[in-house]
Amino acid sequence: MKNTGLYLVSFLILTGTFFSCKKNNDSPPTKTELLTTGSWKFNSATSSGIDVSGALQSCQKDNIYTFVAGGTGTADEGATKCDPADPQTSAFTWAWLSNETMLQLSASFFSGTTGDVTIVSLTDTELVGSMVISGQTVIARFVH
């Protein structure tokens, strides 16, 4: 009888240990998952450590960008348009370059830029990119 009780207790301990120790299979999100989760809106811009947000047109700062997995996206003009004749939304394409350190866009975030953005950082709430605007390197921050 003592052996049966000992076996039962041992079995229960081993069973409890087995089921309480499970692997954490939650892998960190990929850059594509981070980019395509939610919409992005301009927050701030700096150049050589100086805030240059005020130098950007208001009609561009309220734009909202939504990236979709597979390389497409939508730009929404927000509350103000630079040109009233522009559509409220327009489609764009995007692709990762240089081992997902650069983002190639068919449309630019701001006037005077190319479509390529060097990714400074990308988290689930913030996209920080470096781009050249009118010959000046600008670090732009977008948030969800």
For each residue, the residues with C-beta under 8 A, 3 or more apart:
1: 4 5
2: 5 6
3: 6 7
4: 1 7 8
5: 1 2 8 9
6: 2 3 9 10
7: 3 4 10 11
8: 4 5 11 12
9: 5 6 12 13
10: 6 7 13 14
11: 7 8 14 15
12: 8 9 15 16
13: 9 10 16 17
14: 10 11 17 18
15: 11 12 18 19
16: 12 13 19 20
17: 13 14 20 21
18: 14 15 21
19: 15 16 22
20: 16 17
21: 17 18
22: 19
23:
24:
25:
26:
27:
28:
29: 33 34 37 124
30: 33 34
31: 34 35 96 100 119 122
32: 35 36 69 96
33: 29 30 36 37 69
34: 29 30 31 37 122 123 124
35: 31 32 67 103 122 127
36: 32 33 67 68 69
37: 29 33 34 124 144
38: 66 144
39: 64 65 66 76 144
40: 64 65 66 67 127 142 143 144
41: 62 63 64 65 78 142 143 144
42: 45 56 60 61 62 63 109 140 141 142
43: 126 141 142 143
44: 51 53 140 141
45: 42 51 52 53 55 56 138 139 140 141
46: 49 50 51 52 138 139
47: 50 52 136 137 138 139
48: 137
49: 46
50: 46 47
51: 44 45 46 54
52: 45 46 47 55 56 138
53: 44 45 56 61
54: 51
55: 45 52
56: 42 45 52 53 60 61 110
57: 60 61 82 110 111
58: 61 62 80
59: 62 63 77 78 80 81 82
60: 42 56 57 63 82 109 110 111
61: 42 53 56 57 58
62: 41 42 58 59 77 78 79 80
63: 41 42 59 60 75 76 77 78 109
64: 39 40 41 75 76 78
65: 39 40 41 73 74 75 76 109 142
66: 38 39 40 73 74 76
67: 35 36 40 73 94
68: 36 71 72 73 74
69: 32 33 36
70:
71: 68 93 94 95
72: 68 91 92 93 94
73: 65 66 67 68 91 92 93 94
74: 65 66 68 89 90 91 92
75: 63 64 65 89 90 91 92 107
76: 39 63 64 65 66 88 89
77: 59 62 63 80 81 82 86 87 88 89
78: 41 59 62 63 64
79: 62
80: 58 59 62 77
81: 59 77 84 86 88
82: 57 59 60 77 86 111
83: 86
84: 81
85:
86: 77 81 82 83 90
87: 77 90
88: 76 77 81
89: 74 75 76 77
90: 74 75 86 87 107
91: 72 73 74 75
92: 72 73 74 75 105 106 107
93: 71 72 73 105 106
94: 67 71 72 73 103 104 105 106
95: 71 103 104
96: 31 32 99 100 102 103 104
97: 100 101 102 103 104 116
98: 101 102
99: 96
100: 31 96 97 119
101: 97 98 118 119
102: 96 97 98 116 117 118 119
103: 35 94 95 96 97 116 117 119 129
104: 94 95 96 97 115 116
105: 92 93 94 108 109 115 116 117
106: 92 93 94 115
107: 75 90 92 115
108: 105 111 112 113 114 115 131
109: 42 60 63 65 105 113 117 129 131 140
110: 56 57 60 113 131 133 138 140
111: 57 60 82 108 133
112: 108 133 134
113: 108 109 110 131 132 133
114: 108 131 132
115: 104 105 106 107 108
116: 97 102 103 104 105 131
117: 102 103 105 109 129 130 131
118: 101 102 129 130 131
119: 31 100 101 102 103 122 127 128 129
120: 128 129 130 139
121: 126 127 128
122: 31 34 35 119 126 127 128
123: 34 126
124: 29 34 37 144
125: 143 144
126: 43 121 122 123 141 142 143 144
127: 35 40 119 121 122 141 142 143
128: 119 120 121 122 139 140 141 142
129: 103 109 117 118 119 120 139 140 142
130: 117 118 120 137 138 139 140
131: 108 109 110 113 114 116 117 118 137 138 140
132: 113 114 135 136 137 138
133: 110 111 112 113 136 138
134: 112
135: 132
136: 47 132 133
137: 47 48 130 131 132
138: 45 46 47 52 110 130 131 132 133
139: 45 46 47 120 128 129 130
140: 42 44 45 109 110 128 129 130 131
141: 42 43 44 45 126 127 128
142: 40 41 42 43 65 126 127 128 129
143: 40 41 43 125 126 127
144: 37 38 39 40 41 124 125 126
